[in-house]
Amino acid sequence: MTVPAGAIRIEHVSRRFRVHDKATRSLKELAVSLGRDTGRDVQALTDVSFAVEPGEAVALVGRNGSGKSTLLRIVSGIIQPSSGRVEVGGRVGSLLELGAGFHPEFSGRENVYLNGSIHGLSRRTIDEAMDEIVAFAELERFIDLPVRTYSSGMVMRLGFAVAAHIQADILLLDEVFAVGDEEFQRKCFRKVVEFKQRGGTIVFVSHDAAAVERLCERAVLLRQGEVVIDGNAQAALTVYQQQLAAERNPAEAAAGLREWGSGEAHIRAVRVLGAEGEERKAFLAGEPAVIEVRVETEQALPAPWLSYELHDETGLLLAAGGEDTARLGWREESGERLLRLAVDRLPVADGVFRLRFGLAAGEGGSWYHLLDDAVEFVVHPASDGKGALRLEGSWSMQEIAAGGGNPH
């Protein structure tokens, strides 16, 4: 049965991989290992079935190792299922491994032609799109240099630019909004939204709940290779975040996960305020500030533990602490509360800083809600001091008489 352009049919798909504890490195090792293979099978997907209609935007969510990327690679045709059937209608644009297939000795321009031809584009089509691709990737000054001279971010930007300009019916996205700086990420997101508005079909893998909710109305939650939920995106994300409630730093955080928890309490907003109570995004070093956290509970809840961390823009932890909200007068009832931390003098001197907040069932307990990168603010130096932190105090001096020994 032929499916219409933009449609995907996934029927009882399973996929196994054969893995080996030790990779075979030479022909001799391969010959010696014949007949006594110690490899084992890993089941990546088990009996997965669902359909995507033309123009739909569907997210695949779940923990690392749940089978999301494997499923995308099967849909794209990179690998085949061990059993089951996949049918895809129309041309597929894959933004999976950005920059994969680029030749390091070829220039960026030559790699655009190479990559475009792999996606089935004619040279004339690439000629017409070249200027737009180069401008989108912001590589005008570097496009005729060998790709081996590019940074990893430049390679990924060029890979996204090529893939995003393919006239596809279906777009497969795997954590692509981690490309480049925040402004470039926003540009990438706008490009994908334009594709959606033109009626394109999207299958999107991401740990970023905000991006999923903005792009997709529907989500498929995978757990250990099986479909757990196929329905409303927000509902699927809630169950996914609950799976992470016991972990402080899940591995998925490195791939864009920004919040998780069991959901009995939520951090709805975090603001940094100036001395007059006005919301601020920038401060001078040493200024006073108030950090305001708005919390909501939909049921009576014992006083939770509020944790906080201060990070610089590289992610380095600068300070951390916690507060038992019982000491602040928390009452065991539902509702909204504003928790405030007053800081007499900001202890940071210069840079961009981010705050992380969490609500837990007691100190060291499982998370009701953890919100990474809850708020960002900038501090400008107020004097000739250097470094990220301020080291302040009162100086004094004592004269030491000749022969008087050490002062006591």
URZITA-V928367 format. One record per residue. N is the residue number from 1. NEAR is the number of other ideal C-beta (glycine too) atoms within 8 Angstrom. Layout:
BEGIN
n:N near:NEAR
n:N near:NEAR
END
This chain:
BEGIN
n:1 near:3
n:2 near:5
n:3 near:9
n:4 near:8
n:5 near:7
n:6 near:13
n:7 near:15
n:8 near:14
n:9 near:10
n:10 near:13
n:11 near:8
n:12 near:9
n:13 near:16
n:14 near:14
n:15 near:14
n:16 near:9
n:17 near:7
n:18 near:8
n:19 near:8
n:20 near:9
n:21 near:5
n:22 near:4
n:23 near:4
n:24 near:8
n:25 near:4
n:26 near:6
n:27 near:5
n:28 near:6
n:29 near:9
n:30 near:9
n:31 near:7
n:32 near:6
n:33 near:10
n:34 near:7
n:35 near:4
n:36 near:5
n:37 near:7
n:38 near:7
n:39 near:8
n:40 near:6
n:41 near:8
n:42 near:8
n:43 near:9
n:44 near:9
n:45 near:15
n:46 near:8
n:47 near:9
n:48 near:16
n:49 near:9
n:50 near:8
n:51 near:7
n:52 near:9
n:53 near:8
n:54 near:11
n:55 near:8
n:56 near:10
n:57 near:11
n:58 near:12
n:59 near:16
n:60 near:13
n:61 near:15
n:62 near:11
n:63 near:10
n:64 near:6
n:65 near:5
n:66 near:10
n:67 near:14
n:68 near:12
n:69 near:9
n:70 near:12
n:71 near:14
n:72 near:15
n:73 near:10
n:74 near:15
n:75 near:13
n:76 near:10
n:77 near:6
n:78 near:7
n:79 near:7
n:80 near:4
n:81 near:12
n:82 near:7
n:83 near:6
n:84 near:13
n:85 near:9
n:86 near:12
n:87 near:10
n:88 near:12
n:89 near:13
n:90 near:11
n:91 near:9
n:92 near:13
n:93 near:12
n:94 near:9
n:95 near:13
n:96 near:12
n:97 near:6
n:98 near:12
n:99 near:9
n:100 near:7
n:101 near:7
n:102 near:13
n:103 near:9
n:104 near:7
n:105 near:6
n:106 near:10
n:107 near:10
n:108 near:15
n:109 near:10
n:110 near:9
n:111 near:13
n:112 near:15
n:113 near:10
n:114 near:12
n:115 near:13
n:116 near:13
n:117 near:10
n:118 near:7
n:119 near:10
n:120 near:5
n:121 near:9
n:122 near:5
n:123 near:8
n:124 near:6
n:125 near:10
n:126 near:13
n:127 near:7
n:128 near:6
n:129 near:10
n:130 near:10
n:131 near:6
n:132 near:8
n:133 near:13
n:134 near:14
n:135 near:8
n:136 near:11
n:137 near:12
n:138 near:7
n:139 near:11
n:140 near:7
n:141 near:4
n:142 near:10
n:143 near:11
n:144 near:6
n:145 near:9
n:146 near:8
n:147 near:15
n:148 near:6
n:149 near:6
n:150 near:11
n:151 near:5
n:152 near:6
n:153 near:8
n:154 near:11
n:155 near:13
n:156 near:12
n:157 near:14
n:158 near:18
n:159 near:15
n:160 near:14
n:161 near:12
n:162 near:13
n:163 near:13
n:164 near:13
n:165 near:9
n:166 near:11
n:167 near:4
n:168 near:11
n:169 near:11
n:170 near:16
n:171 near:13
n:172 near:13
n:173 near:12
n:174 near:11
n:175 near:10
n:176 near:10
n:177 near:11
n:178 near:7
n:179 near:12
n:180 near:9
n:181 near:5
n:182 near:5
n:183 near:7
n:184 near:11
n:185 near:12
n:186 near:8
n:187 near:9
n:188 near:14
n:189 near:12
n:190 near:8
n:191 near:10
n:192 near:13
n:193 near:9
n:194 near:8
n:195 near:12
n:196 near:12
n:197 near:6
n:198 near:6
n:199 near:7
n:200 near:12
n:201 near:15
n:202 near:15
n:203 near:15
n:204 near:13
n:205 near:12
n:206 near:12
n:207 near:11
n:208 near:10
n:209 near:11
n:210 near:7
n:211 near:12
n:212 near:15
n:213 near:10
n:214 near:6
n:215 near:13
n:216 near:12
n:217 near:6
n:218 near:12
n:219 near:17
n:220 near:13
n:221 near:13
n:222 near:16
n:223 near:10
n:224 near:8
n:225 near:14
n:226 near:10
n:227 near:10
n:228 near:8
n:229 near:10
n:230 near:9
n:231 near:7
n:232 near:8
n:233 near:12
n:234 near:7
n:235 near:10
n:236 near:16
n:237 near:13
n:238 near:9
n:239 near:11
n:240 near:13
n:241 near:13
n:242 near:11
n:243 near:9
n:244 near:14
n:245 near:12
n:246 near:5
n:247 near:8
n:248 near:5
n:249 near:4
n:250 near:10
n:251 near:6
n:252 near:11
n:253 near:10
n:254 near:4
n:255 near:10
n:256 near:11
n:257 near:13
n:258 near:11
n:259 near:10
n:260 near:14
n:261 near:15
n:262 near:8
n:263 near:10
n:264 near:8
n:265 near:12
n:266 near:10
n:267 near:14
n:268 near:7
n:269 near:6
n:270 near:13
n:271 near:8
n:272 near:14
n:273 near:11
n:274 near:12
n:275 near:6
n:276 near:4
n:277 near:6
n:278 near:6
n:279 near:7
n:280 near:10
n:281 near:7
n:282 near:7
n:283 near:13
n:284 near:8
n:285 near:15
n:286 near:8
n:287 near:11
n:288 near:10
n:289 near:12
n:290 near:12
n:291 near:14
n:292 near:11
n:293 near:14
n:294 near:12
n:295 near:13
n:296 near:10
n:297 near:11
n:298 near:5
n:299 near:6
n:300 near:6
n:301 near:11
n:302 near:5
n:303 near:8
n:304 near:13
n:305 near:14
n:306 near:13
n:307 near:11
n:308 near:14
n:309 near:9
n:310 near:11
n:311 near:12
n:312 near:11
n:313 near:8
n:314 near:4
n:315 near:6
n:316 near:6
n:317 near:8
n:318 near:10
n:319 near:7
n:320 near:8
n:321 near:6
n:322 near:9
n:323 near:10
n:324 near:9
n:325 near:11
n:326 near:7
n:327 near:6
n:328 near:7
n:329 near:5
n:330 near:9
n:331 near:4
n:332 near:7
n:333 near:5
n:334 near:7
n:335 near:6
n:336 near:7
n:337 near:8
n:338 near:8
n:339 near:12
n:340 near:8
n:341 near:8
n:342 near:6
n:343 near:10
n:344 near:4
n:345 near:9
n:346 near:12
n:347 near:7
n:348 near:13
n:349 near:12
n:350 near:11
n:351 near:10
n:352 near:8
n:353 near:14
n:354 near:12
n:355 near:14
n:356 near:12
n:357 near:13
n:358 near:13
n:359 near:16
n:360 near:14
n:361 near:8
n:362 near:7
n:363 near:7
n:364 near:5
n:365 near:8
n:366 near:9
n:367 near:16
n:368 near:15
n:369 near:13
n:370 near:13
n:371 near:12
n:372 near:9
n:373 near:8
n:374 near:11
n:375 near:10
n:376 near:9
n:377 near:11
n:378 near:10
n:379 near:14
n:380 near:9
n:381 near:11
n:382 near:8
n:383 near:5
n:384 near:4
n:385 near:10
n:386 near:6
n:387 near:6
n:388 near:8
n:389 near:8
n:390 near:11
n:391 near:4
n:392 near:5
n:393 near:4
n:394 near:3
n:395 near:4
n:396 near:4
n:397 near:4
n:398 near:5
n:399 near:4
n:400 near:7
n:401 near:5
n:402 near:4
n:403 near:4
n:404 near:6
n:405 near:4
n:406 near:4
n:407 near:6
n:408 near:2
END
